[in-house]
Amino acid sequence: MEIAIGPYEASQHDAVIALWHRGGLVRPANDPATDILMKTAWQPDLLLVAVAGGRVVGTAMVGYEGHRGWINYLAVDPDVQRQGVGRQILEHAEHRLADLGCVKVQLMVR
């Protein structure tokens, strides 16, 4: 599957949150809109969105505080799973972190 991975755009807001709901990533204690707002205020280029055919098919919220990298909200649309989307998002996230000098990454999963 051919996808484009880039930074989050405000026009993708509803699609990203819908994907997180579909993937079971949303919990009552974590409002996804607030998480997006906080991420776009700090390291906005590290909220990654994968798009295929004009629709959001994956995400990763990446962070780096100078010591350790983090990957949260890793999601792939269930309709396109097992087609390499998650692998491509993770590789993109790893390269972005490496460019920042990060040598250790933690992936948070549910």
C-alpha positions as CSV (number, residue, x, y, z in Angstrom):
1,M,0.0,0.0,0.0
2,E,1.4,3.4,-1.0
3,I,1.1,5.9,1.9
4,A,2.3,9.4,2.6
5,I,3.5,10.1,6.2
6,G,3.7,13.7,7.4
7,P,3.0,15.9,10.3
8,Y,-0.6,16.3,11.6
9,E,-2.8,18.9,9.9
10,A,-5.7,20.5,11.7
11,S,-8.0,19.3,8.8
12,Q,-7.3,15.7,9.9
13,H,-8.5,16.3,13.5
14,D,-11.8,14.4,13.3
15,A,-10.3,11.5,11.2
16,V,-7.4,11.0,13.6
17,I,-9.7,10.9,16.7
18,A,-12.1,8.5,14.9
19,L,-9.1,6.2,14.0
20,W,-8.0,6.2,17.7
21,H,-11.6,5.3,18.7
22,R,-11.7,2.5,16.1
23,G,-8.3,1.2,17.4
24,G,-9.4,1.2,21.0
25,L,-6.8,3.8,22.0
26,V,-9.1,6.3,23.7
27,R,-9.6,6.0,27.5
28,P,-11.8,8.2,29.7
29,A,-8.8,9.7,31.5
30,N,-7.2,10.8,28.1
31,D,-9.3,13.2,26.0
32,P,-7.9,12.7,22.5
33,A,-8.6,16.3,21.5
34,T,-6.6,17.6,24.5
35,D,-3.8,15.2,23.7
36,I,-3.7,16.6,20.1
37,L,-3.8,20.1,21.4
38,M,-0.9,19.5,23.8
39,K,1.2,17.7,21.2
40,T,0.7,20.4,18.6
41,A,1.8,23.0,21.2
42,W,5.1,21.0,21.7
43,Q,6.9,19.2,18.9
44,P,3.9,19.4,16.5
45,D,6.0,17.9,13.7
46,L,6.2,14.7,15.7
47,L,2.4,13.9,15.5
48,L,2.7,11.7,12.4
49,V,-0.3,10.9,10.2
50,A,-0.3,8.3,7.4
51,V,-2.6,9.0,4.5
52,A,-3.6,6.7,1.6
53,G,-6.1,7.5,-1.1
54,G,-6.9,10.8,0.7
55,R,-7.9,9.3,4.0
56,V,-6.1,8.9,7.3
57,V,-5.0,5.3,7.7
58,G,-2.5,5.5,10.6
59,T,-0.9,7.7,13.3
60,A,1.9,7.9,15.7
61,M,2.4,10.5,18.4
62,V,6.2,10.7,18.9
63,G,8.1,12.6,21.6
64,Y,11.7,13.2,22.6
65,E,12.8,15.0,25.7
66,G,16.5,14.7,25.2
67,H,17.1,11.3,26.8
68,R,14.4,8.9,25.6
69,G,12.0,8.8,22.7
70,W,8.4,7.8,23.1
71,I,5.8,6.5,20.6
72,N,2.2,6.7,21.7
73,Y,-1.1,6.6,19.7
74,L,0.3,4.1,17.2
75,A,-2.8,3.2,15.2
76,V,-3.5,1.6,11.9
77,D,-7.0,1.6,10.4
78,P,-8.4,-2.0,10.8
79,D,-9.4,-2.0,7.2
80,V,-5.8,-1.7,6.0
81,Q,-3.9,-3.7,8.7
82,R,-1.4,-6.3,7.6
83,Q,-0.4,-4.2,4.6
84,G,2.8,-2.7,6.1
85,V,1.3,0.6,7.2
86,G,2.3,0.2,10.9
87,R,5.8,-0.8,9.9
88,Q,6.2,2.3,7.7
89,I,4.9,4.6,10.4
90,L,7.3,3.1,13.0
91,E,10.3,3.4,10.6
92,H,9.4,7.0,9.9
93,A,9.1,7.7,13.6
94,E,12.4,6.0,14.3
95,H,14.2,8.1,11.6
96,R,12.7,11.3,13.0
97,L,13.9,10.4,16.5
98,A,17.3,9.4,15.2
99,D,17.6,12.8,13.4
100,L,17.1,14.4,16.8
101,G,19.9,12.3,18.4
102,C,17.6,9.8,20.1
103,V,19.2,6.4,20.7
104,K,16.6,4.8,22.9
105,V,12.8,4.6,22.1
106,Q,9.9,3.3,24.1
107,L,6.7,2.2,22.4
108,M,3.6,2.4,24.5
109,V,0.9,-0.1,23.6
110,R,-2.6,-1.1,24.8
